[in-house]
Amino acid sequence: MSEVSVVSYAAAPDVRETAGTTNGVEMLVPIIGEALRAANLTKHDIGFWCSGSSDYLAGRAFSFIAAVDAIGAYPPINESHVEADAAWALYEAWIKIRTGEVDTALVYGFGKSSAGELRRVLSLQLDPYTVAPLWPDPVSLAGLQARLGLDRGLWSERDLAEVAARSRGANPAAPVHERVTAEELLRRPYLADPLRRHDCPPVTDGAAVVVLAQAGRARDLTDHPARITGLAHRVETAHLGARDLTASPSTVDAARAAGVDGVALAELHAPFTHQEIILRRALGIAGDVDVNPSGGALVANPMFAAGLARIGEAARRVAPGQRALAHATSGPLLQQNLVCVLEGE
């Protein structure tokens, strides 16, 4: 099967609120053009388009169809969509190229989190019979998960503050950027005990685009392609009480299938500080690995684009001869996890 490489990546500015519509066209048009220009391609050169978004978040049925306006109505295109983070759209596009159906693909994801009541919307992804009727929001659920780990001695509040301090100081261009110490963060009030505001992701509007190509062609499109050497995803039960919330066996299985070994940097889609600790343990990430040099989801968390952004950020940063790991999650409390391993060429 054909090998696949990432040849370009672009992202819209991550902001608290945008004036654009919920179909994301205003965010997507500039960055689709940027990603195509970086790969010396035009829209006519793309063999397959795939997107990730959510009708629930947009507040309208088939919102992804309206987003196709960012591509153009003519000529007709080969297009698909996933109702999930666009990292899973990248998985579909990767399969298309691997099987030889196309040799190029463009993947995009977008979300306008500011458009409605985000916590209420995300409650709708919970089990509709036993959990969703209680309307627990994602921050409250994450607080329960963090408390379980604290009570078991798996992490401390200082551990969480250190993750937040490192992430918030990593990327000066991020909308949440703050050079503070763990001690300063620990003095701040709780938001959902034991979580403080810095332990949680910011509400973020944003979008991301990744261009893929068959590895042989990728070398003609960019001087520094990032070859995907492994890509896998696994899912766990939707019943929160039927799994250990302090561990992530689906991440362990996905990492084993993707072949995680000897990575120099890792971009982890960990919306909450304690989830980064869970993922580091599940992935076996050593202390010398550069984790979330972009700041990760703790500084910018555009819904349905943050996971794809982790792949794009890892591809952009991996040096020739280095290996990088990118992780994406979907569903409540790390229910579904995707692991992508990249190698710089």
Protein Blocks (a to p, Z undefined) as FASTA:
>chain_A
ZZdddfbdcdddddfbdfbdfkommmmmmmmmmmmmmnopafklpmbdcddddfklnopa
hklmmmmmmnopbdcdddddddddfklmmmmmmmmmmnomambdcddddddfklmcfklm
mmmmpcfklmmmnopafklmmmmmmmmmmmnopacfklmmmmmmmmmmmpmmbmbdcddd
fklmmmpccfbdcbdfklpccddddddddddddfklmmmmpmbdcddfbdcdddddfblk
lpcfkbcfklmmmmmmnopahiabdcdddfbfklmmmmmmmnopafkbcghknnpjmloc
cehklmmmmmmmmmmmpcghiacdddddedeehlbccddddddZZ
